[in-house]
Amino acid sequence: MLRRLFTLASAVSLALFLAVVVLWVETRRRGLAVERGGWRQIDLASERHSLALVVSYPAEAGEPWTPGWRIESNSVLLADEDTAANGERYRYRAGGFEMASYVPAPPSATAAGAGMRYWVLAAPHWFAGAVFLLAPGIWLVSKPRQSGNGLCPVCRYDLRASPDRCPECGTVVASLP
């Protein structure tokens, strides 16, 4: 039972790997985000270089929000934004990974979204792909091999009970080299 569960998890992980590869190729031209709207908005986004999880609070900033799920597509910017937002608490970037937290800006700020609190976690596509390939890789390496010992060479039936002749297909095993 546990083996079958691991096989199922490996198949799901392989499907997620393929989805990451498709996103990686597709989002070089345009960004794609799945968004769950509400007083707390959650975005799963794929852009030119990375996959990101963004949690924001539009209601706190007085911006309109609508509940429900949406898929958004937008063109990818040619240059990365390196400018700090007003009220930025911290931002760590290294090797394509990013972790950032933004807090509300002072009331005098006029930048769009400057009053919105949000967090960002981002990882490169290659990292997400490698993580999703772990389970299928382990499954391939640990898959029991049928060595031929105790199995019919024709139909692979278990011959432990009758080692001379296969009860399934009738092959005489002793006569085969």
Number of C-alpha atoms within 10 A of each C-alpha: 6 7 10 9 10 15 17 13 15 21 16 15 19 19 15 17 22 15 13 22 16 11 21 22 12 15 22 14 15 16 20 22 19 16 20 18 18 17 16 16 20 20 21 17 21 26 24 22 18 22 26 21 18 18 19 21 20 21 16 14 15 11 12 10 14 13 12 10 14 12 12 12 14 12 13 15 12 8 6 9 7 6 6 11 17 17 17 16 13 12 13 10 11 8 7 14 17 16 16 16 18 21 17 19 19 11 8 8 14 11 10 8 17 20 25 19 21 20 18 16 17 20 20 19 24 17 15 16 19 13 13 21 20 15 19 21 14 12 17 12 10 9 11 8 7 9 8 11 11 16 17 23 14 12 12 16 15 16 17 12 10 11 15 15 16 22 15 13 12 12 16 14 18 9 8 7 4
